[in-house]
């Protein structure tokens, strides 16, 4: 799909600054954009992660969907990151205040993975492909 040049996943968050601080620690980098209503991290050449406050997206969604506040703490998505050093990312996630969901384990789909959640309950996985 060469017509898609960049993927940006936007998480709806209850507290933009708290989430920005969390992901800044998790990614070990400053946001590339941090203005009222949107924080963005470029996490690879073709991928960004955005953080938008619930009240901001609620204005856009109006009465067409339930208010995003009603979903806080309920896993609504998973960010699955393939990383170079899973132990480093695991330790950093703990230090960053991520809630541990599942420790590093070999999974039957061929990845070694650990799972955490962020302050809003979004699931974060760090993975490495198991090599024989």
TIGULUM-757464 format. One record per residue: residue number from 1; chain; x, y, z of N, C-alpha, C in turn. Coordinates in pm, 1 decimal. Layout:
SITE,NUM,A,X,Y,Z,X,Y,Z,X,Y,Z $
...
***
This chain:
SITE,1,A,84.4,-119.1,0.0,0.0,0.0,0.0,88.1,124.3,0.0 $
SITE,2,A,149.9,150.1,-109.5,241.3,263.7,-117.1,170.6,398.1,-110.1 $
SITE,3,A,40.1,399.8,-129.2,-30.8,526.9,-123.8,-44.8,578.1,19.2 $
SITE,4,A,-25.8,492.4,118.8,-26.8,536.5,259.0,116.9,567.0,297.9 $
SITE,5,A,142.7,691.9,333.6,278.5,736.6,358.1,317.9,734.7,505.4 $
SITE,6,A,220.8,745.7,594.4,249.3,755.8,736.8,129.2,704.8,813.7 $
SITE,7,A,153.3,632.7,921.2,45.7,587.8,1008.9,56.8,664.4,1139.3 $
SITE,8,A,-51.2,728.9,1180.2,-56.0,793.3,1310.4,-173.6,734.7,1387.1 $
SITE,9,A,-142.3,675.1,1500.0,-244.2,624.4,1589.7,-265.8,730.7,1696.1 $
SITE,10,A,-390.6,767.4,1718.7,-422.5,870.0,1817.4,-501.5,805.5,1930.4 $
SITE,11,A,-446.3,816.9,2050.4,-514.3,767.5,2169.7,-590.9,881.7,2233.6 $
SITE,12,A,-714.1,854.5,2274.4,-792.5,951.9,2349.3,-758.7,932.2,2496.0 $
SITE,13,A,-721.7,1041.2,2562.6,-670.0,1032.7,2699.2,-744.9,1128.0,2790.9 $
SITE,14,A,-750.5,1091.6,2918.3,-822.3,1175.5,3015.0,-740.6,1298.1,3054.3 $
SITE,15,A,-607.7,1287.7,3056.0,-521.1,1397.9,3096.4,-403.1,1403.0,2999.4 $
SITE,16,A,-407.4,1496.4,2906.5,-306.3,1504.1,2801.5,-165.9,1519.0,2859.1 $
SITE,17,A,-145.5,1606.0,2956.6,-11.2,1627.6,3010.4,40.5,1504.3,3083.1 $
SITE,18,A,-44.9,1440.8,3162.1,-5.1,1318.3,3232.1,35.1,1210.3,3131.8 $
SITE,19,A,-43.7,1193.1,3025.8,-11.1,1093.7,2924.3,114.8,1132.5,2847.3 $
SITE,20,A,131.6,1260.4,2817.4,252.7,1306.2,2748.1,376.1,1276.4,2832.8 $
SITE,21,A,368.3,1303.5,2962.0,480.6,1274.2,3051.5,509.5,1124.3,3055.2 $
SITE,22,A,404.4,1042.5,3062.4,420.1,897.4,3064.9,490.6,847.3,2938.8 $
SITE,23,A,440.9,887.8,2821.8,498.5,838.6,2696.6,637.3,897.6,2671.8 $
SITE,24,A,664.0,1017.1,2721.5,798.5,1073.1,2710.8,897.7,983.9,2785.6 $
SITE,25,A,860.7,937.0,2903.1,946.5,844.0,2978.1,954.3,709.1,2907.4 $
SITE,26,A,840.4,659.2,2861.3,836.4,528.1,2797.4,921.4,524.8,2670.5 $
SITE,27,A,911.0,629.8,2588.1,984.9,635.5,2461.9,1125.6,693.4,2478.2 $
SITE,28,A,1153.8,750.8,2595.5,1282.8,813.7,2622.2,1313.5,921.4,2518.2 $
SITE,29,A,1212.4,1000.9,2487.8,1228.4,1112.8,2394.4,1118.2,1214.8,2418.7 $
SITE,30,A,1148.2,1338.4,2384.0,1050.0,1445.8,2395.1,947.7,1434.2,2283.4 $
SITE,31,A,826.6,1484.2,2305.9,727.8,1484.6,2197.0,775.9,1573.3,2082.2 $
SITE,32,A,734.2,1539.1,1962.3,766.2,1620.6,1845.3,668.6,1736.7,1832.2 $
SITE,33,A,553.2,1722.6,1892.7,452.2,1828.1,1897.0,383.8,1817.3,2032.0 $
SITE,34,A,366.2,1929.4,2099.4,294.8,1928.2,2227.6,224.9,2062.2,2243.8 $
SITE,35,A,102.7,2068.0,2195.0,21.4,2189.2,2201.5,-111.5,2153.0,2266.0 $
SITE,36,A,-184.6,2250.8,2317.2,-316.1,2217.7,2373.3,-400.5,2142.5,2271.3 $
SITE,37,A,-444.1,2023.1,2309.4,-529.1,1943.7,2221.6,-458.1,1832.1,2147.2 $
SITE,38,A,-322.8,1831.7,2143.3,-253.2,1723.8,2072.2,-106.9,1717.7,2113.2 $
SITE,39,A,-64.1,1596.9,2144.9,77.4,1565.3,2163.9,109.7,1455.0,2065.0 $
SITE,40,A,225.9,1466.4,1998.5,266.7,1365.7,1900.8,410.7,1322.5,1925.3 $
SITE,41,A,431.4,1191.9,1909.8,565.3,1133.9,1913.1,587.3,1062.2,1781.2 $
SITE,42,A,694.9,1096.1,1711.0,733.4,1018.6,1592.7,814.9,902.1,1646.8 $
SITE,43,A,761.4,779.7,1631.2,827.2,664.3,1691.5,901.9,578.6,1589.6 $
SITE,44,A,881.7,606.9,1462.9,962.7,547.0,1356.4,944.0,634.5,1232.9 $
SITE,45,A,1013.9,599.0,1128.0,1008.4,679.7,1006.4,865.7,695.0,952.5 $
SITE,46,A,784.0,592.9,968.8,650.4,597.5,909.3,538.2,583.6,1012.7 $
SITE,47,A,568.5,611.6,1139.5,467.3,592.4,1243.6,475.3,700.7,1350.5 $
SITE,48,A,360.1,755.7,1384.9,347.8,852.5,1494.0,243.5,803.1,1593.1 $
SITE,49,A,261.2,845.0,1718.3,159.0,822.4,1820.0,111.6,959.1,1866.4 $
SITE,50,A,-19.1,980.4,1859.9,-78.5,1105.4,1905.3,-159.0,1084.0,2032.3 $
SITE,51,A,-165.6,1187.4,2113.9,-245.3,1187.2,2236.7,-340.7,1304.9,2230.6 $
SITE,52,A,-469.9,1276.0,2231.2,-571.7,1381.0,2224.0,-662.5,1369.0,2345.2 $
SITE,53,A,-685.7,1481.9,2413.7,-774.0,1474.8,2530.8,-916.7,1435.7,2492.9 $
SITE,54,A,-978.0,1358.6,2581.6,-1116.3,1314.3,2559.3,-1209.3,1430.0,2525.6 $
SITE,55,A,-1196.9,1539.9,2598.8,-1289.3,1651.8,2575.8,-1268.7,1714.4,2438.1 $
SITE,56,A,-1146.0,1705.0,2383.0,-1120.3,1760.4,2249.7,-1188.0,1679.1,2140.5 $
SITE,57,A,-1172.3,1547.6,2146.3,-1234.3,1463.7,2044.1,-1386.5,1460.8,2062.3 $
SITE,58,A,-1432.9,1477.0,2185.3,-1578.0,1476.9,2209.3,-1645.3,1589.9,2132.4 $
SITE,59,A,-1577.6,1703.7,2115.7,-1633.8,1815.2,2038.1,-1653.2,1775.4,1892.1 $
SITE,60,A,-1557.9,1698.1,1839.9,-1565.4,1654.8,1700.1,-1672.2,1546.9,1682.5 $
SITE,61,A,-1675.2,1452.0,1776.3,-1770.1,1341.1,1766.7,-1913.0,1382.5,1797.8 $
SITE,62,A,-1925.8,1493.5,1870.5,-2056.6,1546.7,1911.1,-2141.6,1437.1,1974.4 $
SITE,63,A,-2263.8,1421.6,1928.8,-2353.2,1320.6,1985.9,-2361.1,1194.7,1898.6 $
SITE,64,A,-2263.8,1176.7,1809.2,-2265.8,1063.2,1717.1,-2215.4,933.3,1781.0 $
SITE,65,A,-2136.4,944.0,1888.0,-2083.0,827.7,1959.1,-2086.3,857.3,2108.7 $
SITE,66,A,-2070.7,756.6,2192.6,-2061.3,783.0,2336.3,-1938.9,870.2,2366.5 $
SITE,67,A,-1945.2,947.7,2472.8,-1833.9,1033.4,2513.5,-1714.4,945.5,2548.9 $
SITE,68,A,-1592.8,980.0,2505.1,-1475.1,898.8,2533.9,-1447.8,877.0,2683.7 $
SITE,69,A,-1491.3,967.6,2769.4,-1472.4,949.2,2914.2,-1536.0,819.3,2963.3 $
SITE,70,A,-1640.7,773.6,2895.3,-1709.8,652.4,2938.8,-1626.7,526.3,2917.9 $
SITE,71,A,-1517.4,535.1,2839.5,-1434.2,418.9,2813.4,-1302.8,418.0,2889.1 $
SITE,72,A,-1275.8,519.4,2970.7,-1147.6,525.3,3040.6,-1126.7,402.5,3128.1 $
SITE,73,A,-1004.0,349.1,3123.4,-969.2,233.0,3204.4,-1008.5,100.9,3141.6 $
SITE,74,A,-1083.5,106.1,3033.3,-1125.1,-15.1,2962.3,-1030.6,-31.0,2843.3 $
SITE,75,A,-962.1,-145.0,2830.3,-872.6,-160.1,2714.5,-949.5,-141.4,2584.0 $
SITE,76,A,-907.0,-41.8,2506.3,-974.7,-11.3,2381.0,-885.0,-30.1,2260.4 $
SITE,77,A,-755.9,-46.4,2286.0,-663.3,-71.0,2176.2,-536.6,-132.1,2233.3 $
SITE,78,A,-451.6,-178.7,2144.4,-321.8,-231.3,2184.3,-216.2,-172.6,2092.5 $
SITE,79,A,-111.5,-119.6,2151.7,4.8,-75.2,2077.0,107.0,-187.9,2086.3 $
SITE,80,A,144.5,-245.2,1973.6,232.9,-361.6,1970.0,362.4,-317.0,1903.9 $
SITE,81,A,468.0,-302.0,1985.0,595.3,-250.2,1937.7,698.5,-362.0,1927.9 $
SITE,82,A,753.9,-383.7,1808.6,868.9,-472.5,1793.1,993.1,-391.5,1829.7 $
SITE,83,A,1074.0,-443.8,1920.7,1186.8,-369.9,1975.5,1316.0,-449.7,1961.6 $
SITE,84,A,1428.0,-380.3,1976.9,1559.2,-444.4,1969.2,1593.8,-519.4,2097.2 $
SITE,85,A,1555.0,-462.4,2212.8,1595.3,-518.5,2342.3,1474.1,-521.4,2435.3 $
SITE,86,A,1407.0,-633.5,2440.4,1282.8,-643.0,2517.0,1306.3,-624.4,2667.1 $
SITE,87,A,1419.3,-672.6,2719.0,1447.3,-655.0,2861.9,1463.7,-507.7,2897.0 $
SITE,88,A,1532.4,-432.2,2810.7,1548.2,-287.4,2831.0,1411.9,-218.8,2833.5 $
SITE,89,A,1325.7,-251.9,2738.4,1193.6,-188.9,2731.2,1107.1,-229.7,2850.2 $
SITE,90,A,1117.3,-353.9,2891.7,1043.3,-401.7,3009.4,1084.5,-321.3,3133.0 $
SITE,91,A,1214.5,-313.1,3157.8,1263.6,-238.3,3274.5,1224.3,-91.3,3267.6 $
SITE,92,A,1234.8,-31.9,3148.9,1199.5,109.1,3132.9,1049.7,131.0,3154.9 $
SITE,93,A,967.7,39.3,3108.7,822.4,52.4,3128.6,789.0,50.1,3277.5 $
SITE,94,A,853.1,-37.7,3352.5,831.8,-42.6,3497.5,871.3,90.4,3559.8 $
SITE,95,A,990.1,142.0,3523.4,1038.6,270.1,3577.3,948.5,386.4,3537.2 $
SITE,96,A,883.6,375.4,3421.7,797.2,482.5,3370.8,660.2,484.2,3435.5 $
SITE,97,A,630.7,382.9,3516.8,501.2,377.9,3584.3,394.5,301.2,3510.2 $
SITE,98,A,432.5,226.4,3406.2,334.2,145.1,3335.0,287.3,32.6,3427.1 $
SITE,99,A,161.2,-3.0,3414.3,104.9,-112.2,3494.4,135.0,-244.1,3423.8 $
SITE,100,A,204.5,-333.9,3492.8,237.8,-463.8,3435.0,112.4,-549.8,3421.8 $
SITE,101,A,89.8,-599.8,3302.1,-21.6,-690.6,3274.7,29.0,-834.1,3265.1 $
SITE,102,A,140.1,-853.3,3192.3,196.3,-986.8,3173.4,346.4,-973.7,3149.4 $
SITE,103,A,428.1,-1051.3,3221.5,573.6,-1041.0,3204.7,619.0,-1096.3,3069.8 $
SITE,104,A,747.4,-1085.2,3044.1,804.8,-1135.7,2919.2,785.6,-1286.9,2913.1 $
SITE,105,A,723.1,-1331.8,2805.7,701.2,-1474.8,2784.1,708.8,-1504.5,2635.2 $
SITE,106,A,752.0,-1626.0,2603.1,744.4,-1673.3,2465.1,598.6,-1707.4,2436.3 $
SITE,107,A,546.4,-1651.5,2328.9,405.6,-1673.8,2291.4,398.4,-1770.8,2174.2 $
SITE,108,A,285.4,-1838.4,2161.8,273.9,-1943.1,2060.2,265.4,-1890.0,1916.9 $
SITE,109,A,259.3,-1760.3,1896.7,258.2,-1704.7,1761.5,399.2,-1667.5,1714.8 $
SITE,110,A,501.8,-1699.0,1797.8,639.0,-1679.4,1753.6,707.3,-1554.2,1804.1 $
SITE,111,A,645.2,-1483.9,1896.9,705.5,-1364.8,1955.1,728.8,-1384.0,2104.2 $
SITE,112,A,828.5,-1316.6,2154.1,853.2,-1302.6,2297.2,795.7,-1166.9,2334.2 $
SITE,113,A,697.5,-1161.9,2427.0,618.4,-1041.0,2447.8,592.2,-1016.4,2596.1 $
SITE,114,A,586.5,-887.4,2632.9,536.2,-846.9,2764.0,428.2,-741.2,2741.3 $
SITE,115,A,335.3,-732.6,2836.2,220.9,-641.6,2822.9,211.0,-549.3,2943.5 $
SITE,116,A,176.8,-423.6,2914.7,155.7,-320.7,3016.6,29.3,-243.5,2981.1 $
SITE,117,A,-13.2,-155.5,3072.3,-116.8,-58.2,3036.4,-68.9,81.1,3074.5 $
SITE,118,A,-120.3,179.7,3001.8,-85.6,319.3,3027.9,-185.7,378.5,3127.1 $
SITE,119,A,-175.4,506.4,3160.9,-266.7,564.8,3260.6,-415.5,556.5,3225.5 $
SITE,120,A,-448.6,544.0,3097.3,-588.2,535.7,3055.4,-634.8,393.5,3029.1 $
SITE,121,A,-547.5,296.4,3050.5,-585.4,157.0,3029.2,-556.7,103.5,2890.3 $
SITE,122,A,-494.4,183.9,2802.4,-454.9,133.7,2671.1,-343.0,31.8,2691.2 $
SITE,123,A,-346.9,-75.7,2615.9,-250.2,-184.4,2629.7,-127.0,-156.3,2543.8 $
SITE,124,A,-10.0,-179.3,2602.7,118.2,-161.2,2534.6,191.4,-294.8,2540.3 $
SITE,125,A,233.1,-344.9,2425.8,310.6,-469.0,2419.1,447.0,-439.0,2358.9 $
SITE,126,A,549.6,-498.9,2417.6,684.0,-495.3,2359.1,715.8,-638.0,2316.6 $
SITE,127,A,766.0,-652.1,2193.8,784.7,-785.5,2137.9,916.0,-797.4,2063.1 $
SITE,128,A,965.4,-918.8,2061.3,1077.0,-959.0,1977.4,1037.9,-1090.8,1912.1 $
SITE,129,A,1075.3,-1107.5,1785.8,1050.7,-1234.3,1717.5,1144.7,-1339.6,1775.2 $
SITE,130,A,1090.9,-1455.6,1806.1,1171.3,-1564.2,1858.0,1250.6,-1624.1,1742.3 $
SITE,131,A,1381.4,-1630.2,1760.2,1466.3,-1689.0,1656.9,1519.0,-1822.3,1706.7 $
SITE,132,A,1521.4,-1919.0,1621.5,1568.5,-2053.6,1659.7,1715.1,-2070.8,1632.4 $
***
